[in-house]
Structures are given as structure tokens and as C-alpha cells.
């Protein structure tokens, strides 16, 4: 062949092989400029393998399909390099994904950004993560990861963001993290770590955020390493003891760019020498939180250098402070002061006077709740003219009404609940604010008087809580924009047609049938009309129209008729209380359609409502939101006593139909309510037996079947109710032995009273057969018939004994009479014993050879 032809042919062959081997040169994979975007098969398969190991209930990864022509660069959460087609970003946050992080991600070797935060990933952080050396961003916050932080993570030398907070990670913080010198953000909060915080963190000289809040039982040997982090802007070390860190204030002040400092629960009161005597530098801190440190007013001498005119927010809550120093009144930028839950007595006039400098003009947010004030407020309260949010609940400010609150014309949020106020509200109280209130809480006082027209006093999404007072009269109207209204435990009366405008309603002392307009309140998820005088039937439209209800409380009214079957159509219902009414008829057998109660385990709390108000911005780049929570409350019969449930109300699964006139049997379908914690059917006229399968309701903590006409034996399955802490079956017609089980024998005998035919522990009455002197009770023997034995069993024992004797003598007689039979038998016996001896010998020899090897 001609050499030139050979060279050309070889060159073309090489080009052909290169083109075939390079999947980036493919038709349909580029744009007009020839830029290729289609991902590599290897990386597409890696992503599909990653998906295959996960549960995806919300179909977050629905665009990830297995078809060969699929381009993974177009999948949700996936970003590729425009020139190479390599996957460089995998960002799937808050997708509800559940499973382990698959090793398949190891094949995404060009990945620079991995964000899987706020899912349900479990298992450990895989060690291969250390080989993904192109990573610059790694966020695994808010999952269920456990185990240790792998040492190999120190190999990610290009990493700038490392966020592993809100998991179950244990062990120590690896010293190898000190190798990540490019790191800007390090977050390890809310884990179960232990050991020493490695001083190698001082090598992270580019670090801007260090978030170590509630990391576990970590300790600091020496805080000197912190002074090397000259670029640090945010430092959060809540829960880490600094009790032995003398001169820690000096270290903090050396961080010239620090804008956020949070040292909540760091045992600062135990530090002997917080700062050195030659300290003269000023602070750059904008947000400063020092709560829960058992600090008294002696701390103010070292707080002074940490404060400046730049300070926007100061948190001194949960300490032992008896006031504030005068210099806090000179912080002309201070917008928020947290002083709640201080245990010492504070002179209110002095407190206000020390705020009366330029701070009083800047202050917008003041929380002093659960602080014991003494004395009447001085005129300085009027200088807080820009105060927007005032939290002063449980501050012992009564008994007179706090008229000085009317001078705070900028208020949008007012909470003066539980202050022992026994007074009337001035007539002009509701008209004092030029701008409408968004939140008012006057509950748990003894305030009296008529309510005004509430329809024009409150802004959109407002909260009104006037419960547990002595307001009387009729409610005229309520704004249609109100989000939550609580008027319970007052002396109000009249109609409630306005209620269909309110998202959450808790009312009292109304005496009429439920208005039909309520059926239009399809947004209701909690309806509390207990302790009123409502009459008529429980409306069927509650189940047909109010499908969002999780809480239905109609206790202590005058409702008549039967329980409507439509209530079984409420799939979210967790709490049903129809007790103390005049209901009759049977218990609906469809109760097992209440799917939220059928499910075992706790469901998300639904009775905590968050309300946000305003954003603050600081030069350090920190955004923060002022917010509060409103919590639904309910008095519930729990383990025989009335108990107030607040935050845990949404976790309770309870059915209370007690104190009515219900008849018929307890439907067996009730035992399918596997998640039920409280079942109270007492004080009715129920008859029949306790359902046999009641033992499968393993979540039951309270079971009250007392004062009915139930009969028969207590089912043996009741011994499986290991969570039961309250039981009452007294005053029925139950009989037989109380089933054996630790729980059932641990209750007071009074819980079984009024059942004369019940026997066995914890009752003193013994069951037949318990006394050793008595003849043992044979299986099948009926109660009260201890003298007789079942005739069938007698013949069973007689026949069995006769058969054994007959068979024995037939065999022995044959050997005695027949010589040939004797010879055959003993010949067989000798042969059999010889065979056994040989087998034993061979097995023993084999065993010895194995041992010698």
C-alpha cells in the first residue's frame, strides 16, 4: 500500500474512533454555536441509581426518567456545564426524599454544588464524599443522618460552604476540617457531637459564619484559636460551656468584622475574669444574644465594651437581672430588647427611666414577659413613642387596667395576658391607635365590660384573644379579616353568625342552635364551642362541609338526637368531644373511617399558629424576622382529671362520648383506631361485651368504660395494652378473672368496683382455683361448678389409661409366650447396638483428625 494512503487512512480511523468514543459530539446535543449540553450516560445512570435507592412520595424526581434519549441536564435539580455536559450541580432541597445517600453519587466527579437539605435522608455521611474534590458547596441540613462526620471531608480543599446542621451526627468534630482553608460558612448546629472543638478551626482564616449552636456536649479547651478568624461576621456557640474561658471578651473584640454574636446557655456567670483590665477597643456587634446564662447585674461591667451605637438587638432573657444600666438608654440604634424570664424583682419606674435616652426613640420591640415588675410606670413610658411590639404577659402589673398602654400610639402588637388585672377597659381604649392593631391578647385576667364593635378595630389576619375574663353582653360583629378569635370563658351571649369569617373560633355562653351559616366556614380546622348552651341536633353538615377539622369540641351543651354518621367523613379529625350532652342512639360503627386516628404515631402539631410582623436588616448581611406564635388551648379530661393542653394538643388523638344516653354495643370497628390515645365512653347505657380485639389499640393511654351495662369477661387481649396508664371499668356487670398483665394489676381496685362477679388481682376476691386447698379448676369447668369434672374429660383420662395398659401387656405377653419372637427381638437389639457403636467410633475419629489440623 502506498505510504501516503496508509497515513491518511490511519488518520481517518483515529478520528472515527475519537468521534465514536466522545458522546459529546452527537446530533441534537448542541446549539447553533456547536455548544454541547447533553449529559454523559455514566452520570445519567449514576443519577438514576441515586433515585432508585429513594422513596419519593411527592414525585420530586418525576422528571428523572429512564429512557435512553433522556437528557439529565434537563432534570429537576440538575445543572450541567454548557461546554462539557458534566453534571456540576445537584440541588434537591425540601423534596420529601427518604433513603440513604447512594454511592452512585461518587460517579459525579465534577460536582461542585450538592444541596440535599430539608429531606429525610438517613444513614451515615458516606466516606466517598472526600473524593468529590471539586465540591465548593455541601448542604445536608435538616435530615436524619447519623454516625460520625467522616475524616475524609478534610480532602475537600475547594469547599466554601459546609452545612451539616439539624441531624443526628455523633462523635467528635474531625480536626481535618481545619484543612478547608477556603471555607466561608461552617454550620454543625443541632447534632449530638461531643469532645473538644478542635483548635484547628483557627486555620479557617476566610471563615465568615461559624454556627455551632446546640452541637451536643462539645467543650472548648482554649478560645485563643478564635482570634485568628479575622473575617468572621457571625458566631453562634449556644450551649457550649465557656465557664473556664477567662478574657473571652478580649477574644470577641479582636474580631473586628463580627456583627452577630450568640452565646446563649454558655455558663458565662461562672467565668472569673471575663476581660482584661486594659481593654479599650469598641465592638462592631449588631446582634448580641446572652440569654440563659444565670447572669446578675454584675455582668453589666463587661457588657459595656460589647455594646455600641451600632447595636440593633440585645437579648438578655432567662437570667437573674434586677434591672438595666443607664448606658443601655444611650444606644441610639437599639430596636429590640429581650428581657423576658428574668427571675429577680425589677422596679418598673427605674427600668423605664434607664431606657429614656435616645434608646426610647429607636426601640420598636420590647419583650419583658414573665418578669416580676414592681411599682407603677413613670411618665417615661410615653417616650417609647415608636414602640410597635410590646410583650408584657405574666408581669404582675395589675390589679388596675394598664391605661398607659393607650399612650403608645404606634402599637400593632399588645400582649398583657395573665397580669392579675381586675378592672374595666376604658371606653376609648379601642380608639386610641391611629393604625389598627394586628394582635391583642388580654386573656387570663379578670377584665370586665362590654365588647365594642370589633369589625373595624383590627387589620388583616389579626389575632384577638380575650378569653378567661369577665366580658359580658352581646358580640355585635367581628371583622371578616380576623384570623383567630378566642372569646371563651367569658359571659357573652347572642348569635354567632359572624363566625364563618374566622379561621379559628373559640366561644362561650351561647344558647341557640348552631347557625346554618357555619356550613360555609370551609376553612375551619378547629371548632371549640364547649361549655355553652347550644341546643338541637349535632348538624350533619359538620362532617359534610368542614372537612379540614382536626379538633371538634362540643362538650357540655344541650345537644339532642343521635351522633350523625357524617362525622365519620372528617379524615383529619384527631379530637372529638361530644360529652356532657343529651345524645342517644348507638355509637357509629364507621368511626374507623377517621384516618388520622387510625394511623399510629404522632402527626404534625396543627394548633400552633405563627404570625410574622416585620423584617430587620443589618449591614452585616443578617436578615431576621420578628414573629410570635399563638397556641390553641383546650381543657381535656386526661387520666381522670381535667388538664389544659396547649402545644401538645395537636398530637392528641382522643374520642370522648361520655355522659350521654348512648345505647347498644361498643362497635368492634372502634378497635381499628390504632392511633387512639384516649377513649372515654363512661356514663352511658352501653351493653354487651368489651370488643375482643381491644388489645390491638396499643397506643391507648386512657380507657374509661365505667358506669354502663357492659357484661361478660374482660378480653384477654387487654393484657397487651402496655401503654395504658388510666383504666376504669367500674360499675358494669363484668365477670370472670381480670386478665393477667402488669398494667391491669397495677391499677387501684376501685377501678373495678361495682362488678361483683370479677375476681383476681388487684381485687381481693380470689378466682376459683387460686387457693391451693381447692381442687384445681380443669379447662372447660364452668364457674360455680368447682365440685364436678366434665364427664367427657373423665372418659378421656379413663380411655387413655386403659389403652396404655392394654398395649403394654400385649407387647410383653408376646415376648413371654413366643420363643421365636424373643430370639428375633434380641437379635435385632444386638445388631442395632453394634451399628450405633461403629457410628460413634467413626465420628469420634473424624473429630480428632479435624482438631489435629
N, C-alpha and C positions, 0 to 999 in steps of 0.2 A: 504494500500500500504506500502511496505517496506520503512522505513525511508531513507535508503541509495539510493534506487531507486528514491525516491521523490527528494532528494537533487541533484542527478546527472541530473535528468530531468529538474529541475528548473535552474540549471547552464547552461545547453544547451539552454534552452529557452531564458535566458538572453543574452547569446552570439549571438543567432539568431537575437534577437531584435536589439542588438547593431550593428551587421553587416548590417542589413536592414536599420537602421537609418543613418548609416555612408556612404554617397555616394562615399567617397574617396576609399573605398575598393570595387573596381569594375574591372571587367575583361577588359583588354585592356587599362587600365588607367595608368599603371606603366611601369617601365623598368625592365631590368634584375635584378636590385637590389631591386625591390619592391618599388621604389620611385614613388609616385602618382602625376600626373600632371594635370589631368582633372579638369576643374573649377566646382564650385558649381552651381547648377541650379539657385539658388536665385540670384547669382551675374551675371550669363549669362542673365537672364531675366532683371536685372537692366540695363545692357549694351544695350540690345535691346530696352528697354523703352527709354533710353537716345538717341539712334539713331532715334527712331520713332518721336521725337519732333524736328528733324533737317532737313534742306534741305541740300542735299549732291550733288551739281551739278557735281563735279569731281569724284564721286564714290570713295571717300577716304575710306569709310567704306564698300566697296563692299564685303570684306571677312567676314563681320558680318552677318551670315545667321541664319534663324530662325529654321532650322531643329534641332530636339531634340538631335541628335547624335553629333552636332557641339560642338567642344571644344573651348571655348572662349579664352583660353590661347594661341591659335594659331592665333588669330585675329590680324590684324594690329594695332599697338599701345598699345597692351595689354600684360602685363607681369605678370606671376603668381609665387607664392612661390613654389619651387620644392617639398617641403615636404607636404605642406598643400593644395596646389591648390588654395589658396586665391589670388584674384587679388590685386597686390601691386603697379602696375604702369599703369597709363593711360596717354599716351603721343601722342597727335594728334595735331601737330603744322603745320601751313600753309596748311591746308587741304581744305580751302574754305567752311567750315561748317557754316551754318547760322541758328540761332534759339536761344532759351533760354537754360540755363543750367538746365537740368531736375532734379527734386527732387529725381529721381531714383538713382542718384549717392550716396545718403545717405546710400544705402544698401551695398556700397563698404567700409565697416567699417575698413578694414585692409589696405586701400590705403595709401601708403607712398609718392607717386610721382604723381602729377596731373599737366600736361602741356597741355594747350589748346591755346597757344599763336598764334597770327597772323591768326585768323579766323574771322568770322563775328558774334560772339555771341553777343546778345543784352539782354535787360532786366537788372535785378539787380543781384549783387552777392548774392546768396541765403544764408539765415541766418544759414541753416543747416551745412554750411561749418565748423562752430565752433565745431560741434560734431565729425568731422573726425580727431580725436585726434592723429592718427598715422602719419599724414602728416608731411613730412620733406621738401617737395618741392612743391610750388604752384606758377604757372606761367600762368597769364591771360593777358599778354601784348598784345597790338595791336588788340583789339576787339572793340566792340561798347557798352560796358557795361555802365550803368548809375546808378543813385541813390547814396547812401552812402556806405562807407566801413562798413560792419556790425561790431558792437561792439564784437560779439561773436568770431571774428577772434583772439582775445586775448587768447582764450582757446587752441590754437594750440601750446602748450608749447614745442613740439619737433621740430617745424618748424625752418629750417635753411635758406631757400630761399623764399622770398615773393616778387613777381614781379607783379604789377598791373598797370604799365605804359601804356600810349597811349590808354586811354579810355575816357569816358565822366563822370567820377565819380565826385560827388559834395559833399558839406558838409565839415565837419572837419575831420582831421586825428584823429581817435579814440585813446584816451590815453591808451586803453587796449593793443595797440601794444607794449607798454613798458613792458608787461609781457612775451614777446617772447625772453627770455634771451639767447636762443640757436641760435638766428638769426645771419647769416653771411652776407646776402645780403638783403637790403630793397630798392625797386625801386617803386616810385609813380609818375614818371615824366609824363608830358603832360596829365594832367587832369584839372578839374575845381574846385579844392578844395579851401577852404577858412578857415579863423580863424587862431589861433595860432598853430605853430608847437609845439606839446606837449613836455615839458621838460622831460617827462618820457622816451623819446628816449635815454636819458643818461643812462638808466638801461641796454641797449643793449651792454654790455661790450665786447661781442665776435664779434660785427659787424665789417665787413671788407669793405663793399661797402655801401654807403648811397647816393642814387641817387634821388634828389628832384628837378630836372630840370623842370621848367615851370609847376609847380603843380597847379597853379591858383593864387589866391590872398591871399596866406598864408603870415604870418608875424612871426618875431622872437621877443619874449619879452626879452629874455636873452639868450646869447650864451654860458653861463657857462656850460650847460649840455653836450656840445660837447667835452669838455676837458676830460670827463670820458671814451670816446671811444678810449682806448689806442691801440686797434688793427686795427683802421681804416686805410685803404690803399687808397680808392677813396672817394672823397667828391665832389658832384656836387649839387650846390644850385642856379643855374641860375634863375634869375627873382625874387628872394626873397630879399626884401629890408633889407640891413644891415646898413641903414643910421644912426641908433641910437646905433650901437654896437661898443662903444669905446673899444680899446685894442683887437680888433678881431685878429690882427696879433699875439698877445701873445697866444691866444687860438689855432690858427693854428699851431704854432711852438711847442706847447705841444704835438701834435700828432706825435710821433717820427717815425711812420711807414708810414706816409702819402706820397704817390707817385703821386697822381693825385688830383689837386685842380682846380675847375672851378667855378668862381664867376662872370659870365657874366651877365650884367644888374642888379647889386645888389645895385646901388646908392652909391658906395664906395666914390665918391667925396664929399659926404655930411657928412662923418664921421669926427668929430672934432679931435679925438685923436686915430688914428689907432693902435698905440702901445705905450707901456710904456717906460720910459727913461732908465730903467735898463735892457733892452732886450740884451741878449748876446748869445743866442742859435743859432744853424745853422739849415738849412732846409734839409729835405730829399726828397723834391718835385722834380719829374722828368718832369711832365707835368703841366704847370701853365697857366690858361686862365683868363684874367681880362678885356676882351673887353666890349664895350658898357657901360662904367661907367662915361663918361664925365670927364675923368681924364686929368689933365695937367701935365707938367713936375715936379711939386712939389711932385708927387707921388713917385718919384724915391728914396726918403729917406726912405720910408717904404717898397719899393720893394726889396731893397738890402738884408735884412735878409731872404727873401723868396727865394732868388736865391743862387745857389751854383754851384760848378763844376760838379755836377751830373745832372743839368738841361738839358733836351733834347729838350724841346719845350716850347716856350714862346709866348703867344697870347696877344697883346696889341692893337688889332684892334678896330675901331669905337670909338675913343676917341678924345682928343684935344691936342695931344702931338706935340711938335715942334722939336723933335729930340730924341736921345737916349743918356744915360750917358756912360762915358768911361768904367765903370766897366762891362757893357754888352759885351765889347770886350775881356774880360778875362774869359768868360765862355767856357772852352775848350771842353765841350761835347755838346754844343748847336747845334742842327742840323736844327731846324726850327724856323723861326721868322715871326710872323704875325703882320704886321704894317699897314694894309690897312685901308682906310677910316678914316684917321686922318685929322681933319679939319684945323689944323694950318699949316702955311708955314714952310717947312723944308729945311735947307741948305744941298743940296746933298753932297758936299765935306765933310762937318763935319760929316754927317751921316755915310759915308763910312769910314772916319778916325777913328771914335769911334768903328767901327767893326773890325779894322785892327789888333787886337791882335790875340790870339790863336783861337778866335771865327771864324775868317775868314777862318781858315783851316778846321774847323769842319762843318761850315754851308753848308747845301745842299739845303735848301728850303727857299726862301725869297719872301714874298708877300707884296708889298708896293702899290698895285693898289689904285687908287683914293686918292692919297696923293699928295699935291701940292709941288713939289720939285722946288728949285731954284738953279742956279749955275751949272757949268759943273763938271762932275765927275773927281775926282783926280786919281792919279796912284794907290791908294789903291784898286780900283775896280779889279785890276789884282791879288790881294791877295786872292780873292774868287775863288781859282782855283778848288775847289771841288763842286762848286755850280751846282746843277743839274736842279733845277726848279726855274725860275725867272718870277714872276708876276709883271709887271710894267705898266699895262694899265692905261690910263687916269691920267698920272702923269705930264703932261705939260713939256715933255722932248725935244720937237722939238725946232726949225724947222730942224736942221741938223740930218742926219741919225745917229743912235747910234752905231758908229763904235766900241766903246769899248766893245760891246757885243761879238765881234769876239775873244776877249782875253779869254772868258770863255769857255774853250775847253771841259768841261765836261757837258755842257748843253744838256739836252734832251727835255726840255720844255721851250719855249720862248714866252711870251705874252707882246708885246709892242704896242697894239692897242690903237687908239684914243689918240695920243700924239702930234698931230699937226705937224707931220714930213712932210716937203716938200723938198724932196731930192731924189737922185737916190741911188740905192743899189750898193755898190762896186762890181766889177766883181768877186772878190774872196770870197765874203760873204758866198756863199753856200758851199764852200770847206774847211771852217775853222775847222769844227768839225770832229775829228777822228771817233767818234761814230755818228751814224745817229740820226737826230732829230726825235722825235716822235710827237711833237706838235709845230706848229708855227702859231702865229696869229699876222699879221701886218695890220689888217683891220682898216678902218675908219681913214686913214691918207691921204696923198697926194703924195704917193711914186710913182715914175715913173721908166721906164726902161723896158728892155726885160726880159722875164722869162727864166730861164735856163731849161735844161733837168731835169724834176722833177722825172724821173723814177728811178734814183739811189741815191736820196738825203734823202729818208725817209724810216723808218723802218716799220715793220708790224703794221697794224692797226693805221697808223698815221693820223693826222689831219692837214690839210693845209687850212688856211683862209687868203686869200689875197684880200678880197672884199673891195669895196669902196676906190679904189686908182686910179692911172693913168697908170697902167701897159699896155703896148701895144705890138703889134706883134702877132705872132702865137704860140700856145702851141705845143711844139714838142712831148712830151709824158709825161705820168704820171704812176707811179709805180702801178702795179696791186694789191699791198697790201694796198693801201691808203683806209682808212675807210670813210673819209669825205673830200670833196674838194669844196671850195667856191671861185669862181673867178668872182662873179657878180659885176656889177658897175665898170668895167674897160674898156679898149679899145682893147680888144683882138679879134682875128678873126681866121678863119680857121676851120678845121674839128674837130669833137668831137668823133671820133671812139673809143678813149680810155675810154669813159665814162662808158662803160659796165663793167669796172673793179671796179668802185667806188660805194660804198654803198649809199652815199648821194651826189647829184650833184647840184650845183647852178652856172650857167654860164651866159655870156653876149656877145652881138655884134657878133653873128654868122649868116651867110647868106647862107643857103643851106637847102635842105630838111633834115628831121631827118634821120640819117643813120639807115639802116636796122639792123645793129649790136646791136642797143639798145634793140631789142626784146629779146636778150639773157640776159639782165640785170634783171633777175627774182628776185634778192634780193633788188631791189629799193623799198623804201617806200615813198620817197619824190622826186619829179622831178620838178625843177624850171627852166624853160627856158624862162622866161618872158623878155620883152624889148630887143628882138633880131630882126633878120630879116629872120627868118625861113619861108620857102615857102612850097607850096604843100598842100596836104590834111592832116588833123589830122589822123594819122595812126590808123587803126582798131586794129592792134596788141597791142596797149597800153592796151586795155581792155582785150585782149585775153591772153597776156603773163605776164603783170606786175600786177598780182592780189594783190600784197601786198601794192599797192599805197594807201596812205591816203591823199596825197597832190599832186595835178596836177595843175601846174601854167604855162599856155601858153599865158598869156596876152601880148598884144602889139607886135604881129608878123604879118606875111603876109600869114597866113593860109587861104586856099580856100576850097570850097566844103561844104558838109553837116557835121553835127555832127554825128559821127559814132555811131550806136546803140550798138556797143560792149563796149562803155564806161559804159553802164549800168551793165556790168558784174564785176565791181570793188566793192566788198562787203565792203571793208574797207575805201572807199573814203569818206572823210569828207569835202574836199575843192576842188572845181572845178572852175577854172577861164579860160574861153576862150574869154574874152572880147577884144575889140580893134583888131579884125581881119577882114577877109572878108568872113565870113561864111554865107551860105544861107540855104534855106530849113526850115523845121519845127523843133520845139523842140521835141526831142524823148519822146514819151509817157511812155517809160519804166523807166523813172528816179526813179520811186518808187521802183525799184529793188536795189537801193543804200541803203542797210540795215543799215549802220552806221548812215545815215542821217534820216532814218525812225524812229530809236529809239530815244525816248525822253531822256533828261538829258545829262550830260557830260560823255564823255568817257575818259579813261586814256590818259594823255598827251604823245604824241609819238615823239615830236620834241626836247626833252631834252636827250642828249646822254652823259652818264657818262664814264669817262676814268680814270682807276686806274693806278698807277705807281709803288708804292713801299710800302713795309711793314716795320714799325719800331717796335722794341721790346724793352721793358724796364724791368728792374729787378723786378719791381712791378707787373709783370704779365700782363701788358697792351699791347694789340696789336692795332695798328692804321694804317690806310691806307691813303696815300696821293692820292687825286683824284681831278679831275676837271670835269666840265660839259661843253659841247658845245651845244648851243641852236640855232636851225634853226630860221631864221628871214624871214619875208615877209612883203612887203608893200601892204596893202589891203584897198580897198575903204570901209570905215565903216561910216555909217550915213552921207554920202555925202562928206566925207573928207578922204584923204589918211592917213593911220595910220599904224605904224610899230607894228607888233605882234611878240612877242618873246616866252616867256614861256607859254603864253595862246594860242598860235597858234594851238596846238593840240586839244584844247577844242572848237575851232570854227567850225561851220558847215555852209558852205556858197556855193552858186551857183551864179556865175556871168557870164552871157552870153551877156552883154550889148555891144553896139557899134558894131553891126554886121549888116547883111542884112536878119535876120530871118523873116519868114512869117508864115501865118497860125494862128491858135488859141492857146492860152495857154492851154495845155492839162490838163484835170481835175485831172489826176493822180498826178500832182505836189502837190495837196493838201493833199496827203497821206504822205508827207515828214514832219512828226510831229515834228522832232527834229531840223528842219532847222531854223537858226537864221538870215541869210541874203539871200535875193532873189533879184537879180538885172537883170531885163530884158529890161532896158531902151534903147532908141536909136536903135530900130529895126523897122520892118514894121508889127508887130503883129496886128491882127484884131479880131473881135468877142468880147464876153463879158468876164469880170473877172469871174473866176470859182466861182459858188455859195457857195461851201463849203470851201472857203479860210479861213473862221473863225476858222476851226479846226486846223490850223497851229499856235497853241497858243505860240510857242517858238519864233515866228518871232519878231525880233527887228528892222530889216531894210527891207523895201519893196519899190522898185523903179520900177515903170511901166511907167515912163514918156516917152514922145516923141515916141508914137506908134500910131496905128489907132484903139484903143480899143473903143467899143461903149456900149450902154446900161447903166443900172443903176449900181451903186456900190452896191454889195450884202449886205444885212442887216447883214449877219454873220460877216462882218468886224468889227462890234462893239465889237466882242468877242476877238479881238487881243489886249489884255490888256498889253502885253509886248512890243508893238510897240513904238519905240522912234524916228523912222525916216520913213516918208511916203512921196512919191512923185508920183502923178498920173497926173501931168500936161501935157498939150498939147496932148490930145487924143480927142475923141468925146463922152465922158461920159455925161449922162443926169440924171435928176431927183434929188431927195433930198439926200444929204450926210447923211448916216446912223447916228443916234444918238448914241453917246458913248463918254465917257470922252476923250479917246485917239484921236479920229478923229476930235473932235472940238478943240483940243489943238494945232494943227499944224498951221503954218503960212498959210494965204490964198494963198500965191504964190505957195504952193504945189498942188493947184487945178486949177491954171491958165490954160488958153487955152482950157477949156471945157465950152463953152458959155451956155450950157443947164443944167449945175449943179447949184444947189441952196441950200440954208440953211447954217447955221453956219458951219465954220467960215467965209464963204463968206457973203458979204453984200446983195447979191441978195436974196430976200425972195421967198420962195416957195408959190404957190397958196394956200390960206387958212391960211397963217401965220398972215395976217393983220385982226384985229377984225372987221374992217368995211366991209370986204368982206364977201360974202356968204360962209359958211363953205363948204369945199370940201367933198362931200359924197363918201363913199367907192365905187369904181368902176368908179368914174368920171375920164375921161381922161384929160391929161394936155392940156391947151389951150382951154378947153371947160367949163370954170367956170360958164357960164351963164345957162347951161342946166343941168337938173337932169335926170338920167337914167330912161327911160319910164317904165321899169319893176319894178323899186323901187317905182315909183309913184303909180302904181296899187297895189303894196304890201301894202302900207300905206292906200289907199282908201278901199281895201277889209278888212283889219284889223279893221278899224274904223266902217265900216258898220256891220261887224259881231258882234262886241261888242254891238252896239246899238240895233240890232235885238234881240240878246239873252236876253238883259236886259228887254226889253218890253214884250217879251214872258213870262218870269217868273213873272213879276209884273202884267201883264194883267190877268194871270190865277188866282192869288190871289184876284184880284178885282172882277172878274166875278163869280167865283165858291165859294159858301158858304162852301160846304163840303171840298174843298181844303184848305180854310182858317183855318177851325177847325182842320184838320189833321196836318197842318204845325205848328200851335201854340201849339197843344198838344205834338208834337214831341219836340218842343223848350223847353217847361216846363219840360218834362221828362229828357231831356239832361242836363239842368242846375242843376236839383236836383241831378243827378248822379255825376256831377262834384263837387258839394258842399260836398257830402258824402266822395268822394275820397280825397279831400283836407283836410277835418277834420280828417279822419283816419290817413293820412300821417303825419299830424302835431302832433297828439297824440303819434304816434310811435317815432317821432323825440324827443319829450320831454322825453320819457322813456329812450332812448339811452343816452341823456345828463345827466339824473339823475344818471345813472350807472357810 
